[in-house]
Amino acid sequence: MKKDTTKLESHLERHPTDAAGVISLLKAKSANYEYDFSLEQKRKREKARSIARKRTRGINNAD
């Protein structure tokens, strides 16, 4: 699940030198990127499986 970074971003606007806040924001954004990447990979795999199923169904129906 994606992490909401709005509170952390607003905190860093008020305290831009807060190193712990910057690190936390980078970790959260990295986790969000990884989540999006994994979700996209899952969608691609599911689409490929769907196409493969349709293809094998078409071959089986042609016999």
mmCIF file as Biopython writes it, N, C-alpha, C and O atoms, coordinates in Angstrom:
data_model
#
loop_
_atom_site.group_PDB
_atom_site.id
_atom_site.type_symbol
_atom_site.label_atom_id
_atom_site.label_alt_id
_atom_site.label_comp_id
_atom_site.label_asym_id
_atom_site.label_entity_id
_atom_site.label_seq_id
_atom_site.pdbx_PDB_ins_code
_atom_site.Cartn_x
_atom_site.Cartn_y
_atom_site.Cartn_z
_atom_site.occupancy
_atom_site.B_iso_or_equiv
_atom_site.auth_seq_id
_atom_site.auth_asym_id
_atom_site.pdbx_PDB_model_num
ATOM 1   N N  . MET A ? 1  ? 0.838   -1.168  0.000   1.0 0.0 1  A 1 
ATOM 2   C CA . MET A ? 1  ? 0.000   0.000   0.000   1.0 0.0 1  A 1 
ATOM 3   C C  . MET A ? 1  ? 0.893   1.245   0.000   1.0 0.0 1  A 1 
ATOM 4   O O  . MET A ? 1  ? 1.926   1.292   0.668   1.0 0.0 1  A 1 
ATOM 5   N N  . LYS A ? 2  ? 0.470   2.230   -0.756  1.0 0.0 2  A 1 
ATOM 6   C CA . LYS A ? 2  ? 1.264   3.454   -0.852  1.0 0.0 2  A 1 
ATOM 7   C C  . LYS A ? 2  ? 1.171   4.264   0.434   1.0 0.0 2  A 1 
ATOM 8   O O  . LYS A ? 2  ? 0.138   4.294   1.102   1.0 0.0 2  A 1 
ATOM 9   N N  . LYS A ? 3  ? 2.270   4.912   0.758   1.0 0.0 3  A 1 
ATOM 10  C CA . LYS A ? 3  ? 2.331   5.740   1.956   1.0 0.0 3  A 1 
ATOM 11  C C  . LYS A ? 3  ? 2.006   7.183   1.584   1.0 0.0 3  A 1 
ATOM 12  O O  . LYS A ? 3  ? 2.445   7.684   0.548   1.0 0.0 3  A 1 
ATOM 13  N N  . ASP A ? 4  ? 1.233   7.841   2.441   1.0 0.0 4  A 1 
ATOM 14  C CA . ASP A ? 4  ? 0.884   9.240   2.232   1.0 0.0 4  A 1 
ATOM 15  C C  . ASP A ? 4  ? 2.031   10.106  2.754   1.0 0.0 4  A 1 
ATOM 16  O O  . ASP A ? 4  ? 2.408   10.005  3.921   1.0 0.0 4  A 1 
ATOM 17  N N  . THR A ? 5  ? 2.576   10.943  1.900   1.0 0.0 5  A 1 
ATOM 18  C CA . THR A ? 5  ? 3.738   11.750  2.286   1.0 0.0 5  A 1 
ATOM 19  C C  . THR A ? 5  ? 3.399   13.226  2.469   1.0 0.0 5  A 1 
ATOM 20  O O  . THR A ? 5  ? 4.305   14.040  2.649   1.0 0.0 5  A 1 
ATOM 21  N N  . THR A ? 6  ? 2.123   13.590  2.428   1.0 0.0 6  A 1 
ATOM 22  C CA . THR A ? 6  ? 1.770   15.013  2.482   1.0 0.0 6  A 1 
ATOM 23  C C  . THR A ? 6  ? 2.155   15.660  3.810   1.0 0.0 6  A 1 
ATOM 24  O O  . THR A ? 6  ? 2.664   16.781  3.824   1.0 0.0 6  A 1 
ATOM 25  N N  . LYS A ? 7  ? 1.920   14.967  4.927   1.0 0.0 7  A 1 
ATOM 26  C CA . LYS A ? 7  ? 2.279   15.552  6.230   1.0 0.0 7  A 1 
ATOM 27  C C  . LYS A ? 7  ? 3.786   15.743  6.340   1.0 0.0 7  A 1 
ATOM 28  O O  . LYS A ? 7  ? 4.261   16.770  6.825   1.0 0.0 7  A 1 
ATOM 29  N N  . LEU A ? 8  ? 4.516   14.757  5.891   1.0 0.0 8  A 1 
ATOM 30  C CA . LEU A ? 8  ? 5.974   14.831  5.955   1.0 0.0 8  A 1 
ATOM 31  C C  . LEU A ? 8  ? 6.498   15.947  5.053   1.0 0.0 8  A 1 
ATOM 32  O O  . LEU A ? 8  ? 7.424   16.667  5.426   1.0 0.0 8  A 1 
ATOM 33  N N  . GLU A ? 9  ? 5.907   16.090  3.872   1.0 0.0 9  A 1 
ATOM 34  C CA . GLU A ? 9  ? 6.332   17.159  2.961   1.0 0.0 9  A 1 
ATOM 35  C C  . GLU A ? 9  ? 6.034   18.531  3.553   1.0 0.0 9  A 1 
ATOM 36  O O  . GLU A ? 9  ? 6.857   19.440  3.447   1.0 0.0 9  A 1 
ATOM 37  N N  . SER A ? 10 ? 4.862   18.693  4.177   1.0 0.0 10 A 1 
ATOM 38  C CA . SER A ? 10 ? 4.544   19.993  4.775   1.0 0.0 10 A 1 
ATOM 39  C C  . SER A ? 10 ? 5.459   20.276  5.972   1.0 0.0 10 A 1 
ATOM 40  O O  . SER A ? 10 ? 5.835   21.425  6.204   1.0 0.0 10 A 1 
ATOM 41  N N  . HIS A ? 11 ? 5.817   19.242  6.727   1.0 0.0 11 A 1 
ATOM 42  C CA . HIS A ? 11 ? 6.759   19.414  7.841   1.0 0.0 11 A 1 
ATOM 43  C C  . HIS A ? 11 ? 8.112   19.891  7.311   1.0 0.0 11 A 1 
ATOM 44  O O  . HIS A ? 11 ? 8.736   20.781  7.888   1.0 0.0 11 A 1 
ATOM 45  N N  . LEU A ? 12 ? 8.556   19.288  6.206   1.0 0.0 12 A 1 
ATOM 46  C CA . LEU A ? 12 ? 9.861   19.669  5.656   1.0 0.0 12 A 1 
ATOM 47  C C  . LEU A ? 12 ? 9.846   21.064  5.039   1.0 0.0 12 A 1 
ATOM 48  O O  . LEU A ? 12 ? 10.893  21.705  4.946   1.0 0.0 12 A 1 
ATOM 49  N N  . GLU A ? 13 ? 8.679   21.542  4.619   1.0 0.0 13 A 1 
ATOM 50  C CA . GLU A ? 13 ? 8.603   22.927  4.128   1.0 0.0 13 A 1 
ATOM 51  C C  . GLU A ? 13 ? 8.871   23.900  5.271   1.0 0.0 13 A 1 
ATOM 52  O O  . GLU A ? 13 ? 9.491   24.946  5.077   1.0 0.0 13 A 1 
ATOM 53  N N  . ARG A ? 14 ? 8.394   23.544  6.468   1.0 0.0 14 A 1 
ATOM 54  C CA . ARG A ? 14 ? 8.620   24.405  7.638   1.0 0.0 14 A 1 
ATOM 55  C C  . ARG A ? 14 ? 9.997   24.195  8.246   1.0 0.0 14 A 1 
ATOM 56  O O  . ARG A ? 14 ? 10.585  25.131  8.790   1.0 0.0 14 A 1 
ATOM 57  N N  . HIS A ? 15 ? 10.520  22.969  8.160   1.0 0.0 15 A 1 
ATOM 58  C CA . HIS A ? 15 ? 11.817  22.620  8.762   1.0 0.0 15 A 1 
ATOM 59  C C  . HIS A ? 15 ? 12.685  21.913  7.718   1.0 0.0 15 A 1 
ATOM 60  O O  . HIS A ? 15 ? 12.867  20.697  7.785   1.0 0.0 15 A 1 
ATOM 61  N N  . PRO A ? 16 ? 13.216  22.664  6.760   1.0 0.0 16 A 1 
ATOM 62  C CA . PRO A ? 16 ? 13.945  22.024  5.651   1.0 0.0 16 A 1 
ATOM 63  C C  . PRO A ? 16 ? 15.265  21.362  6.055   1.0 0.0 16 A 1 
ATOM 64  O O  . PRO A ? 16 ? 15.813  20.577  5.281   1.0 0.0 16 A 1 
ATOM 65  N N  . THR A ? 17 ? 15.781  21.659  7.238   1.0 0.0 17 A 1 
ATOM 66  C CA . THR A ? 17 ? 17.062  21.066  7.641   1.0 0.0 17 A 1 
ATOM 67  C C  . THR A ? 17 ? 16.885  19.839  8.535   1.0 0.0 17 A 1 
ATOM 68  O O  . THR A ? 17 ? 17.865  19.329  9.079   1.0 0.0 17 A 1 
ATOM 69  N N  . ASP A ? 18 ? 15.665  19.364  8.694   1.0 0.0 18 A 1 
ATOM 70  C CA . ASP A ? 18 ? 15.392  18.179  9.520   1.0 0.0 18 A 1 
ATOM 71  C C  . ASP A ? 18 ? 15.853  16.935  8.767   1.0 0.0 18 A 1 
ATOM 72  O O  . ASP A ? 18 ? 15.157  16.425  7.890   1.0 0.0 18 A 1 
ATOM 73  N N  . ALA A ? 19 ? 17.044  16.461  9.132   1.0 0.0 19 A 1 
ATOM 74  C CA . ALA A ? 19 ? 17.642  15.324  8.415   1.0 0.0 19 A 1 
ATOM 75  C C  . ALA A ? 19 ? 16.796  14.061  8.547   1.0 0.0 19 A 1 
ATOM 76  O O  . ALA A ? 19 ? 16.633  13.319  7.578   1.0 0.0 19 A 1 
ATOM 77  N N  . ALA A ? 20 ? 16.261  13.813  9.730   1.0 0.0 20 A 1 
ATOM 78  C CA . ALA A ? 20 ? 15.437  12.614  9.932   1.0 0.0 20 A 1 
ATOM 79  C C  . ALA A ? 20 ? 14.179  12.680  9.062   1.0 0.0 20 A 1 
ATOM 80  O O  . ALA A ? 20 ? 13.728  11.667  8.528   1.0 0.0 20 A 1 
ATOM 81  N N  . GLY A ? 21 ? 13.626  13.872  8.930   1.0 0.0 21 A 1 
ATOM 82  C CA . GLY A ? 21 ? 12.441  14.044  8.084   1.0 0.0 21 A 1 
ATOM 83  C C  . GLY A ? 21 ? 12.750  13.796  6.618   1.0 0.0 21 A 1 
ATOM 84  O O  . GLY A ? 21 ? 11.958  13.181  5.904   1.0 0.0 21 A 1 
ATOM 85  N N  . VAL A ? 22 ? 13.902  14.273  6.173   1.0 0.0 22 A 1 
ATOM 86  C CA . VAL A ? 22 ? 14.315  14.062  4.782   1.0 0.0 22 A 1 
ATOM 87  C C  . VAL A ? 22 ? 14.514  12.573  4.517   1.0 0.0 22 A 1 
ATOM 88  O O  . VAL A ? 22 ? 14.084  12.053  3.488   1.0 0.0 22 A 1 
ATOM 89  N N  . ILE A ? 23 ? 15.169  11.896  5.452   1.0 0.0 23 A 1 
ATOM 90  C CA . ILE A ? 23 ? 15.399  10.456  5.296   1.0 0.0 23 A 1 
ATOM 91  C C  . ILE A ? 23 ? 14.070  9.704   5.266   1.0 0.0 23 A 1 
ATOM 92  O O  . ILE A ? 23 ? 13.881  8.803   4.450   1.0 0.0 23 A 1 
ATOM 93  N N  . SER A ? 24 ? 13.158  10.075  6.151   1.0 0.0 24 A 1 
ATOM 94  C CA . SER A ? 24 ? 11.846  9.420   6.177   1.0 0.0 24 A 1 
ATOM 95  C C  . SER A ? 24 ? 11.098  9.640   4.872   1.0 0.0 24 A 1 
ATOM 96  O O  . SER A ? 24 ? 10.460  8.723   4.355   1.0 0.0 24 A 1 
ATOM 97  N N  . LEU A ? 25 ? 11.175  10.859  4.339   1.0 0.0 25 A 1 
ATOM 98  C CA . LEU A ? 25 ? 10.503  11.153  3.071   1.0 0.0 25 A 1 
ATOM 99  C C  . LEU A ? 25 ? 11.104  10.333  1.937   1.0 0.0 25 A 1 
ATOM 100 O O  . LEU A ? 25 ? 10.374  9.787   1.110   1.0 0.0 25 A 1 
ATOM 101 N N  . LEU A ? 26 ? 12.419  10.244  1.896   1.0 0.0 26 A 1 
ATOM 102 C CA . LEU A ? 26 ? 13.071  9.446   0.850   1.0 0.0 26 A 1 
ATOM 103 C C  . LEU A ? 26 ? 12.689  7.972   0.951   1.0 0.0 26 A 1 
ATOM 104 O O  . LEU A ? 26 ? 12.455  7.317   -0.065  1.0 0.0 26 A 1 
ATOM 105 N N  . LYS A ? 27 ? 12.625  7.454   2.169   1.0 0.0 27 A 1 
ATOM 106 C CA . LYS A ? 27 ? 12.228  6.056   2.362   1.0 0.0 27 A 1 
ATOM 107 C C  . LYS A ? 27 ? 10.786  5.832   1.906   1.0 0.0 27 A 1 
ATOM 108 O O  . LYS A ? 27 ? 10.486  4.835   1.249   1.0 0.0 27 A 1 
ATOM 109 N N  . ALA A ? 28 ? 9.902   6.757   2.254   1.0 0.0 28 A 1 
ATOM 110 C CA . ALA A ? 28 ? 8.495   6.621   1.879   1.0 0.0 28 A 1 
ATOM 111 C C  . ALA A ? 28 ? 8.329   6.697   0.364   1.0 0.0 28 A 1 
ATOM 112 O O  . ALA A ? 28 ? 7.583   5.913   -0.223  1.0 0.0 28 A 1 
ATOM 113 N N  . LYS A ? 29 ? 9.026   7.643   -0.268  1.0 0.0 29 A 1 
ATOM 114 C CA . LYS A ? 29 ? 8.923   7.767   -1.726  1.0 0.0 29 A 1 
ATOM 115 C C  . LYS A ? 29 ? 9.507   6.543   -2.418  1.0 0.0 29 A 1 
ATOM 116 O O  . LYS A ? 29 ? 8.989   6.096   -3.441  1.0 0.0 29 A 1 
ATOM 117 N N  . SER A ? 30 ? 10.582  6.005   -1.862  1.0 0.0 30 A 1 
ATOM 118 C CA . SER A ? 30 ? 11.183  4.802   -2.419  1.0 0.0 30 A 1 
ATOM 119 C C  . SER A ? 30 ? 10.217  3.625   -2.306  1.0 0.0 30 A 1 
ATOM 120 O O  . SER A ? 30 ? 10.068  2.847   -3.249  1.0 0.0 30 A 1 
ATOM 121 N N  . ALA A ? 31 ? 9.566   3.498   -1.159  1.0 0.0 31 A 1 
ATOM 122 C CA . ALA A ? 31 ? 8.587   2.422   -0.959  1.0 0.0 31 A 1 
ATOM 123 C C  . ALA A ? 31 ? 7.418   2.582   -1.924  1.0 0.0 31 A 1 
ATOM 124 O O  . ALA A ? 31 ? 6.924   1.595   -2.468  1.0 0.0 31 A 1 
ATOM 125 N N  . ASN A ? 32 ? 6.970   3.823   -2.140  1.0 0.0 32 A 1 
ATOM 126 C CA . ASN A ? 32 ? 5.873   4.070   -3.081  1.0 0.0 32 A 1 
ATOM 127 C C  . ASN A ? 32 ? 6.286   3.710   -4.502  1.0 0.0 32 A 1 
ATOM 128 O O  . ASN A ? 32 ? 5.499   3.132   -5.251  1.0 0.0 32 A 1 
ATOM 129 N N  . TYR A ? 33 ? 7.509   4.046   -4.871  1.0 0.0 33 A 1 
ATOM 130 C CA . TYR A ? 33 ? 8.004   3.712   -6.207  1.0 0.0 33 A 1 
ATOM 131 C C  . TYR A ? 33 ? 8.059   2.200   -6.377  1.0 0.0 33 A 1 
ATOM 132 O O  . TYR A ? 33 ? 7.646   1.664   -7.406  1.0 0.0 33 A 1 
ATOM 133 N N  . GLU A ? 34 ? 8.575   1.518   -5.352  1.0 0.0 34 A 1 
ATOM 134 C CA . GLU A ? 34 ? 8.669   0.054   -5.414  1.0 0.0 34 A 1 
ATOM 135 C C  . GLU A ? 34 ? 7.280   -0.568  -5.515  1.0 0.0 34 A 1 
ATOM 136 O O  . GLU A ? 34 ? 7.084   -1.533  -6.254  1.0 0.0 34 A 1 
ATOM 137 N N  . TYR A ? 35 ? 6.314   -0.021  -4.778  1.0 0.0 35 A 1 
ATOM 138 C CA . TYR A ? 35 ? 4.939   -0.521  -4.828  1.0 0.0 35 A 1 
ATOM 139 C C  . TYR A ? 35 ? 4.362   -0.350  -6.232  1.0 0.0 35 A 1 
ATOM 140 O O  . TYR A ? 35 ? 3.775   -1.281  -6.784  1.0 0.0 35 A 1 
ATOM 141 N N  . ASP A ? 36 ? 4.532   0.843   -6.808  1.0 0.0 36 A 1 
ATOM 142 C CA . ASP A ? 36 ? 4.026   1.096   -8.164  1.0 0.0 36 A 1 
ATOM 143 C C  . ASP A ? 36 ? 4.684   0.172   -9.179  1.0 0.0 36 A 1 
ATOM 144 O O  . ASP A ? 36 ? 4.014   -0.352  -10.069 1.0 0.0 36 A 1 
ATOM 145 N N  . PHE A ? 37 ? 5.988   -0.029  -9.051  1.0 0.0 37 A 1 
ATOM 146 C CA . PHE A ? 37 ? 6.721   -0.892  -9.971  1.0 0.0 37 A 1 
ATOM 147 C C  . PHE A ? 37 ? 6.213   -2.331  -9.874  1.0 0.0 37 A 1 
ATOM 148 O O  . PHE A ? 37 ? 5.978   -2.979  -10.893 1.0 0.0 37 A 1 
ATOM 149 N N  . SER A ? 38 ? 6.046   -2.825  -8.649  1.0 0.0 38 A 1 
ATOM 150 C CA . SER A ? 38 ? 5.562   -4.195  -8.448  1.0 0.0 38 A 1 
ATOM 151 C C  . SER A ? 38 ? 4.151   -4.365  -8.991  1.0 0.0 38 A 1 
ATOM 152 O O  . SER A ? 38 ? 3.828   -5.390  -9.593  1.0 0.0 38 A 1 
ATOM 153 N N  . LEU A ? 39 ? 3.316   -3.358  -8.777  1.0 0.0 39 A 1 
ATOM 154 C CA . LEU A ? 39 ? 1.941   -3.416  -9.272  1.0 0.0 39 A 1 
ATOM 155 C C  . LEU A ? 39 ? 1.914   -3.447  -10.793 1.0 0.0 39 A 1 
ATOM 156 O O  . LEU A ? 39 ? 1.134   -4.191  -11.387 1.0 0.0 39 A 1 
ATOM 157 N N  . GLU A ? 40 ? 2.757   -2.648  -11.422 1.0 0.0 40 A 1 
ATOM 158 C CA . GLU A ? 40 ? 2.823   -2.624  -12.887 1.0 0.0 40 A 1 
ATOM 159 C C  . GLU A ? 40 ? 3.319   -3.964  -13.426 1.0 0.0 40 A 1 
ATOM 160 O O  . GLU A ? 40 ? 2.805   -4.462  -14.427 1.0 0.0 40 A 1 
ATOM 161 N N  . GLN A ? 41 ? 4.313   -4.544  -12.764 1.0 0.0 41 A 1 
ATOM 162 C CA . GLN A ? 41 ? 4.813   -5.858  -13.184 1.0 0.0 41 A 1 
ATOM 163 C C  . GLN A ? 41 ? 3.718   -6.915  -13.058 1.0 0.0 41 A 1 
ATOM 164 O O  . GLN A ? 41 ? 3.579   -7.778  -13.925 1.0 0.0 41 A 1 
ATOM 165 N N  . LYS A ? 42 ? 2.947   -6.846  -11.985 1.0 0.0 42 A 1 
ATOM 166 C CA . LYS A ? 42 ? 1.853   -7.801  -11.783 1.0 0.0 42 A 1 
ATOM 167 C C  . LYS A ? 42 ? 0.814   -7.652  -12.890 1.0 0.0 42 A 1 
ATOM 168 O O  . LYS A ? 42 ? 0.319   -8.650  -13.414 1.0 0.0 42 A 1 
ATOM 169 N N  . ARG A ? 43 ? 0.484   -6.417  -13.249 1.0 0.0 43 A 1 
ATOM 170 C CA . ARG A ? 43 ? -0.486  -6.179  -14.332 1.0 0.0 43 A 1 
ATOM 171 C C  . ARG A ? 43 ? 0.013   -6.758  -15.651 1.0 0.0 43 A 1 
ATOM 172 O O  . ARG A ? 43 ? -0.750  -7.371  -16.398 1.0 0.0 43 A 1 
ATOM 173 N N  . LYS A ? 44 ? 1.289   -6.562  -15.928 1.0 0.0 44 A 1 
ATOM 174 C CA . LYS A ? 44 ? 1.858   -7.087  -17.174 1.0 0.0 44 A 1 
ATOM 175 C C  . LYS A ? 44 ? 1.821   -8.609  -17.200 1.0 0.0 44 A 1 
ATOM 176 O O  . LYS A ? 44 ? 1.493   -9.206  -18.225 1.0 0.0 44 A 1 
ATOM 177 N N  . ARG A ? 45 ? 2.158   -9.242  -16.073 1.0 0.0 45 A 1 
ATOM 178 C CA . ARG A ? 45 ? 2.115   -10.715 -16.007 1.0 0.0 45 A 1 
ATOM 179 C C  . ARG A ? 45 ? 0.700   -11.230 -16.203 1.0 0.0 45 A 1 
ATOM 180 O O  . ARG A ? 45 ? 0.486   -12.202 -16.928 1.0 0.0 45 A 1 
ATOM 181 N N  . GLU A ? 46 ? -0.271  -10.582 -15.559 1.0 0.0 46 A 1 
ATOM 182 C CA . GLU A ? 46 ? -1.665  -11.002 -15.693 1.0 0.0 46 A 1 
ATOM 183 C C  . GLU A ? 46 ? -2.151  -10.841 -17.130 1.0 0.0 46 A 1 
ATOM 184 O O  . GLU A ? 46 ? -2.876  -11.693 -17.644 1.0 0.0 46 A 1 
ATOM 185 N N  . LYS A ? 47 ? -1.752  -9.754  -17.772 1.0 0.0 47 A 1 
ATOM 186 C CA . LYS A ? 47 ? -2.150  -9.535  -19.162 1.0 0.0 47 A 1 
ATOM 187 C C  . LYS A ? 47 ? -1.539  -10.606 -20.063 1.0 0.0 47 A 1 
ATOM 188 O O  . LYS A ? 47 ? -2.211  -11.127 -20.953 1.0 0.0 47 A 1 
ATOM 189 N N  . ALA A ? 48 ? -0.274  -10.936 -19.837 1.0 0.0 48 A 1 
ATOM 190 C CA . ALA A ? 48 ? 0.391   -11.976 -20.631 1.0 0.0 48 A 1 
ATOM 191 C C  . ALA A ? 48 ? -0.277  -13.328 -20.410 1.0 0.0 48 A 1 
ATOM 192 O O  . ALA A ? 48 ? -0.461  -14.089 -21.360 1.0 0.0 48 A 1 
ATOM 193 N N  . ARG A ? 49 ? -0.639  -13.633 -19.173 1.0 0.0 49 A 1 
ATOM 194 C CA . ARG A ? 49 ? -1.333  -14.900 -18.886 1.0 0.0 49 A 1 
ATOM 195 C C  . ARG A ? 49 ? -2.686  -14.944 -19.580 1.0 0.0 49 A 1 
ATOM 196 O O  . ARG A ? 49 ? -3.085  -15.978 -20.115 1.0 0.0 49 A 1 
ATOM 197 N N  . SER A ? 50 ? -3.384  -13.822 -19.566 1.0 0.0 50 A 1 
ATOM 198 C CA . SER A ? 50 ? -4.692  -13.751 -20.211 1.0 0.0 50 A 1 
ATOM 199 C C  . SER A ? 50 ? -4.570  -13.996 -21.710 1.0 0.0 50 A 1 
ATOM 200 O O  . SER A ? 50 ? -5.365  -14.732 -22.294 1.0 0.0 50 A 1 
ATOM 201 N N  . ILE A ? 51 ? -3.580  -13.382 -22.319 1.0 0.0 51 A 1 
ATOM 202 C CA . ILE A ? 51 ? -3.354  -13.569 -23.758 1.0 0.0 51 A 1 
ATOM 203 C C  . ILE A ? 51 ? -3.000  -15.019 -24.043 1.0 0.0 51 A 1 
ATOM 204 O O  . ILE A ? 51 ? -3.481  -15.594 -25.020 1.0 0.0 51 A 1 
ATOM 205 N N  . ALA A ? 52 ? -2.166  -15.614 -23.203 1.0 0.0 52 A 1 
ATOM 206 C CA . ALA A ? 52 ? -1.777  -17.016 -23.388 1.0 0.0 52 A 1 
ATOM 207 C C  . ALA A ? 52 ? -2.986  -17.938 -23.247 1.0 0.0 52 A 1 
ATOM 208 O O  . ALA A ? 52 ? -3.132  -18.894 -24.009 1.0 0.0 52 A 1 
ATOM 209 N N  . ARG A ? 53 ? -3.854  -17.651 -22.272 1.0 0.0 53 A 1 
ATOM 210 C CA . ARG A ? 53 ? -5.061  -18.464 -22.097 1.0 0.0 53 A 1 
ATOM 211 C C  . ARG A ? 53 ? -5.965  -18.359 -23.321 1.0 0.0 53 A 1 
ATOM 212 O O  . ARG A ? 53 ? -6.501  -19.364 -23.788 1.0 0.0 53 A 1 
ATOM 213 N N  . LYS A ? 54 ? -6.135  -17.150 -23.836 1.0 0.0 54 A 1 
ATOM 214 C CA . LYS A ? 54 ? -6.976  -16.959 -25.028 1.0 0.0 54 A 1 
ATOM 215 C C  . LYS A ? 54 ? -6.382  -17.685 -26.223 1.0 0.0 54 A 1 
ATOM 216 O O  . LYS A ? 54 ? -7.105  -18.274 -27.027 1.0 0.0 54 A 1 
ATOM 217 N N  . ARG A ? 55 ? -5.069  -17.639 -26.331 1.0 0.0 55 A 1 
ATOM 218 C CA . ARG A ? 55 ? -4.390  -18.289 -27.445 1.0 0.0 55 A 1 
ATOM 219 C C  . ARG A ? 55 ? -4.582  -19.806 -27.373 1.0 0.0 55 A 1 
ATOM 220 O O  . ARG A ? 55 ? -4.888  -20.440 -28.383 1.0 0.0 55 A 1 
ATOM 221 N N  . THR A ? 56 ? -4.405  -20.391 -26.181 1.0 0.0 56 A 1 
ATOM 222 C CA . THR A ? 56 ? -4.571  -21.849 -26.050 1.0 0.0 56 A 1 
ATOM 223 C C  . THR A ? 56 ? -6.028  -22.242 -26.224 1.0 0.0 56 A 1 
ATOM 224 O O  . THR A ? 56 ? -6.311  -23.317 -26.753 1.0 0.0 56 A 1 
ATOM 225 N N  . ARG A ? 57 ? -6.952  -21.406 -25.798 1.0 0.0 57 A 1 
ATOM 226 C CA . ARG A ? 57 ? -8.369  -21.680 -26.015 1.0 0.0 57 A 1 
ATOM 227 C C  . ARG A ? 57 ? -8.689  -21.692 -27.497 1.0 0.0 57 A 1 
ATOM 228 O O  . ARG A ? 57 ? -9.463  -22.524 -27.969 1.0 0.0 57 A 1 
ATOM 229 N N  . GLY A ? 58 ? -8.088  -20.765 -28.227 1.0 0.0 58 A 1 
ATOM 230 C CA . GLY A ? 58 ? -8.300  -20.694 -29.676 1.0 0.0 58 A 1 
ATOM 231 C C  . GLY A ? 58 ? -7.755  -21.918 -30.382 1.0 0.0 58 A 1 
ATOM 232 O O  . GLY A ? 58 ? -8.368  -22.418 -31.325 1.0 0.0 58 A 1 
ATOM 233 N N  . ILE A ? 59 ? -6.612  -22.402 -29.936 1.0 0.0 59 A 1 
ATOM 234 C CA . ILE A ? 59 ? -6.009  -23.605 -30.537 1.0 0.0 59 A 1 
ATOM 235 C C  . ILE A ? 59 ? -6.874  -24.822 -30.226 1.0 0.0 59 A 1 
ATOM 236 O O  . ILE A ? 59 ? -7.114  -25.653 -31.102 1.0 0.0 59 A 1 
ATOM 237 N N  . ASN A ? 60 ? -7.341  -24.930 -28.991 1.0 0.0 60 A 1 
ATOM 238 C CA . ASN A ? 60 ? -8.173  -26.070 -28.596 1.0 0.0 60 A 1 
ATOM 239 C C  . ASN A ? 60 ? -9.513  -26.065 -29.326 1.0 0.0 60 A 1 
ATOM 240 O O  . ASN A ? 60 ? -10.030 -27.130 -29.665 1.0 0.0 60 A 1 
ATOM 241 N N  . ASN A ? 61 ? -10.076 -24.904 -29.569 1.0 0.0 61 A 1 
ATOM 242 C CA . ASN A ? 61 ? -11.362 -24.817 -30.264 1.0 0.0 61 A 1 
ATOM 243 C C  . ASN A ? 61 ? -11.219 -25.087 -31.752 1.0 0.0 61 A 1 
ATOM 244 O O  . ASN A ? 61 ? -12.190 -25.481 -32.399 1.0 0.0 61 A 1 
ATOM 245 N N  . ALA A ? 62 ? -10.031 -24.883 -32.311 1.0 0.0 62 A 1 
ATOM 246 C CA . ALA A ? 62 ? -9.812  -25.108 -33.746 1.0 0.0 62 A 1 
ATOM 247 C C  . ALA A ? 62 ? -9.794  -26.591 -34.082 1.0 0.0 62 A 1 
ATOM 248 O O  . ALA A ? 62 ? -10.049 -26.964 -35.227 1.0 0.0 62 A 1 
ATOM 249 N N  . ASP A ? 63 ? -9.497  -27.440 -33.109 1.0 0.0 63 A 1 
ATOM 250 C CA . ASP A ? 63 ? -9.430  -28.895 -33.354 1.0 0.0 63 A 1 
ATOM 251 C C  . ASP A ? 63 ? -10.762 -29.466 -33.533 1.0 0.0 63 A 1 
ATOM 252 O O  . ASP A ? 63 ? -10.894 -30.671 -33.748 1.0 0.0 63 A 1 
#
